[in-house]
Amino acid sequence: MFTAWVMDLDGEVRKQFDDCMQVSVLTEEQMQMKYPEIIDAIGYASNYVCLVDSQGPHFYPLYIYSVNIG
């Protein structure tokens, strides 16, 4: 496990995951095929980063956020 920080466009930390187990990037097409409800809920069609921790997967559009791991 590792720590992951989700940062906005200004470099501010918006969320910290202390028990992150996996980080992956999904293309817009993959998101539309696998998780259309996530795109509908968040409202952005873009590539997404998926962080998985003990609570399950969390999705963030790469158009708005970036992820640092450590």
GUVEXRO-507138 format. One record per residue (C-alpha): residue number from 0; residue in one letter; z, x, y. Coordinates in nm, 4 decimals, decimal comma, padded with zeros to 6 digits. Each point is the difference from the previous one (the first is absolute). Layout:
{k->NUM r->A c3->Z c1->X c2->Y}
...
//
This chain:
{k->0 r->M c3->00,0000 c1->00,0000 c2->00,0000}
{k->1 r->F c3->-00,0563 c1->00,1045 c2->00,3593}
{k->2 r->T c3->00,0392 c1->-00,1299 c2->00,3525}
{k->3 r->A c3->-00,2930 c1->-00,1568 c2->00,1862}
{k->4 r->W c3->-00,0113 c1->-00,0954 c2->00,3669}
{k->5 r->V c3->-00,2429 c1->-00,2602 c2->00,1349}
{k->6 r->M c3->-00,0983 c1->00,0870 c2->00,3565}
{k->7 r->D c3->-00,1855 c1->-00,2020 c2->00,2626}
{k->8 r->L c3->-00,2759 c1->00,1263 c2->00,2298}
{k->9 r->D c3->00,2584 c1->00,1378 c2->00,2446}
{k->10 r->G c3->00,1656 c1->00,2097 c2->-00,2723}
{k->11 r->E c3->00,3097 c1->-00,2204 c2->-00,0139}
{k->12 r->V c3->00,1557 c1->-00,0516 c2->-00,3430}
{k->13 r->R c3->-00,0213 c1->-00,3685 c2->-00,0870}
{k->14 r->K c3->00,1270 c1->00,0102 c2->-00,3580}
{k->15 r->Q c3->00,1636 c1->00,2572 c2->-00,2265}
{k->16 r->F c3->-00,0127 c1->-00,0149 c2->-00,3794}
{k->17 r->D c3->00,2630 c1->00,2276 c2->-00,1538}
{k->18 r->D c3->-00,0928 c1->-00,0698 c2->-00,3604}
{k->19 r->C c3->-00,3803 c1->00,0064 c2->00,0167}
{k->20 r->M c3->-00,1658 c1->00,0560 c2->-00,3373}
{k->21 r->Q c3->-00,3697 c1->-00,0248 c2->00,0816}
{k->22 r->V c3->-00,2387 c1->00,0119 c2->00,2935}
{k->23 r->S c3->-00,3638 c1->-00,1037 c2->-00,0271}
{k->24 r->V c3->-00,2831 c1->-00,0962 c2->00,2313}
{k->25 r->L c3->-00,2131 c1->-00,3045 c2->-00,0693}
{k->26 r->T c3->-00,3337 c1->-00,0562 c2->00,1670}
{k->27 r->E c3->-00,0717 c1->-00,3221 c2->00,1821}
{k->28 r->E c3->-00,2205 c1->-00,1076 c2->-00,2924}
{k->29 r->Q c3->00,2764 c1->00,0696 c2->-00,2545}
{k->30 r->M c3->00,2466 c1->-00,1976 c2->00,2093}
{k->31 r->Q c3->-00,2393 c1->-00,2943 c2->00,0256}
{k->32 r->M c3->-00,0496 c1->-00,0021 c2->-00,3768}
{k->33 r->K c3->00,3613 c1->00,0623 c2->-00,1130}
{k->34 r->Y c3->00,2191 c1->-00,1295 c2->00,2833}
{k->35 r->P c3->-00,1855 c1->-00,2476 c2->00,2240}
{k->36 r->E c3->00,3292 c1->-00,1797 c2->00,0705}
{k->37 r->I c3->00,1413 c1->00,3207 c2->00,1546}
{k->38 r->I c3->-00,2952 c1->00,0289 c2->00,2392}
{k->39 r->D c3->00,0410 c1->-00,3680 c2->00,0903}
{k->40 r->A c3->00,3740 c1->00,0406 c2->00,0597}
{k->41 r->I c3->-00,0205 c1->00,3221 c2->00,2016}
{k->42 r->G c3->-00,3226 c1->-00,0946 c2->00,1766}
{k->43 r->Y c3->-00,1821 c1->00,3359 c2->-00,0085}
{k->44 r->A c3->-00,3021 c1->00,0842 c2->-00,2103}
{k->45 r->S c3->00,0168 c1->00,3775 c2->-00,0327}
{k->46 r->N c3->00,0980 c1->00,2703 c2->-00,2445}
{k->47 r->Y c3->00,3635 c1->-00,0344 c2->-00,1027}
{k->48 r->V c3->00,2706 c1->00,2350 c2->-00,1177}
{k->49 r->C c3->00,2142 c1->-00,1339 c2->-00,2829}
{k->50 r->L c3->00,3534 c1->00,1342 c2->-00,0373}
{k->51 r->V c3->00,1936 c1->-00,0842 c2->-00,3150}
{k->52 r->D c3->00,3795 c1->00,0172 c2->-00,0080}
{k->53 r->S c3->00,2720 c1->-00,1702 c2->-00,2025}
{k->54 r->Q c3->-00,0770 c1->-00,3281 c2->00,1798}
{k->55 r->G c3->-00,3701 c1->00,0064 c2->-00,0969}
{k->56 r->P c3->-00,3221 c1->00,0657 c2->00,1927}
{k->57 r->H c3->-00,0207 c1->-00,0014 c2->00,3804}
{k->58 r->F c3->-00,3338 c1->-00,0080 c2->00,1836}
{k->59 r->Y c3->-00,0814 c1->00,1401 c2->00,3451}
{k->60 r->P c3->-00,3433 c1->-00,0015 c2->00,1682}
{k->61 r->L c3->-00,1154 c1->00,3540 c2->00,0763}
{k->62 r->Y c3->-00,1620 c1->-00,1346 c2->00,3154}
{k->63 r->I c3->00,3516 c1->-00,0264 c2->00,1485}
{k->64 r->Y c3->00,2353 c1->00,2157 c2->-00,2084}
{k->65 r->S c3->00,0218 c1->00,3431 c2->-00,1577}
{k->66 r->V c3->00,2389 c1->00,1319 c2->-00,2653}
{k->67 r->N c3->00,1924 c1->00,3249 c2->-00,0173}
{k->68 r->I c3->00,1674 c1->00,1054 c2->-00,3215}
{k->69 r->G c3->00,2678 c1->00,2542 c2->-00,0683}
//
